[in-house]
Amino acid sequence: MGSDKTVVATDPLRVRGDLDPTLSRWMWLVKWLLAIPHFSALFFLHIAYLALTFFAILGTGRYPRAVFDFNGGVLRWGWRVAFYAVSVLS
């Protein structure tokens, strides 16, 4: 029949970001200004993310690896920009 594949996870996924305590008090303003072009590019990439995912799954009936890699890259970039721009508030 089918093959039995067992996946054993040793550790859960952990994501960590550390704040730099030596940053200037006004660095948040600079970071927000630098994040504006990233957020505008990510806006269009998220539209492509939704369109590719929707049409790839409906059109092919599966989730192609190239679309998965693109979507993962868009999400990673968004998470990095969000951490860079928003983490200075905490």
PyMOL commands that set and color helices and strands:
alter all, ss='L'
color gray80, all
select helices_A, chain A and resi 27-60+65-89
alter helices_A, ss='H'
color red, helices_A
deselect
rebuild
show_as cartoon
